[in-house]
Amino acid sequence: MPTISKIKAAILILKEKKKPMKVEDIIKISLDKKIIATRGKTPATTLNADIINENHRRKKKGLKPRFKKMGPKIWKFDYDS
């Protein structure tokens, strides 16, 4: 199965689970399902930064962010975006 970006994987996992999740758990599930590949030592930290950056880029373009921060490194998918 081809891999997808960590952001796309986070969206898939968060939509499937329908609850806020820690980035560490999103990464673990994504790796277990083999939908992402990583060689980095801190993929959860990278995903957290990617989500923050995506939200910032979307706000800058006048779009609603797709992720809502629920706590430190805990995110939920915002279905209204």
N, C-alpha and C positions, 0 to 999 in steps of 0.2 A: 504494500500500500504506500503510495507517495505521501510524503510528509507535508504539513501545512505550517504557516507561521504560528508563532506562539499566541498572537492576538486572536487569530481565527480559531485556534484550539480553545482559548479561554472562552470565547463566545459560545462555541459548541458545548463545552462542559457546563458553563453557567446556565445556558438555556436548558440543557438536559437535567441538571440538578435542581433548578428553580429555587436556589437559595444562595445567599452570600457565601463565598468560600475564600480561604487563605490561598495565596499564590502558590505556596508549597504544595497544597493539595491538588490544585489545578495542574501543576507540572507533573506530579506523580501520576495522576489519572491519565494525562496526555501521553506520558512515556509508556505507561502500562498498555495503553491502547495502540501504541506505536504510531500516533498521528503527528508527533513532532520528533525531531532528532536534535541532540545537543552534544557539543563537546566541551562546553563551558563548565566551570566549577560551581557557578551560582546561577543556574537558570531561573530560579524563583525571583531573585533580585532583578535579573534582566527583564523578566515578564512584568514585574511591578513598575519598573522604569518605563517599559514600553507602553503600559496602560496609561501612566501619568502623561507621557509625551503625546499619545494619541488624543487623550482628552484635551490637552493644551492646544494641539493643532486644530481639532474640531471647533473649539471655542473661538480660536483666532479667525476661522472661516465663517463664523456666525452659526455654526451647527451645534446641536445639542450633543454633549458627550454620551457615548454608549455605555460607559461604566460609571458606577456610583461607589464612592469609597464609603465603607461601613466601619472601618477601623484600620489599625496599622496592618498593611498588607492584606486587607480583607476587602474584596470587591463583589459587587453584584452587577448583573447585566441589566441595563435600563431598557425595558421593552418599548418604552414610549419614544425612543430616539430614532 
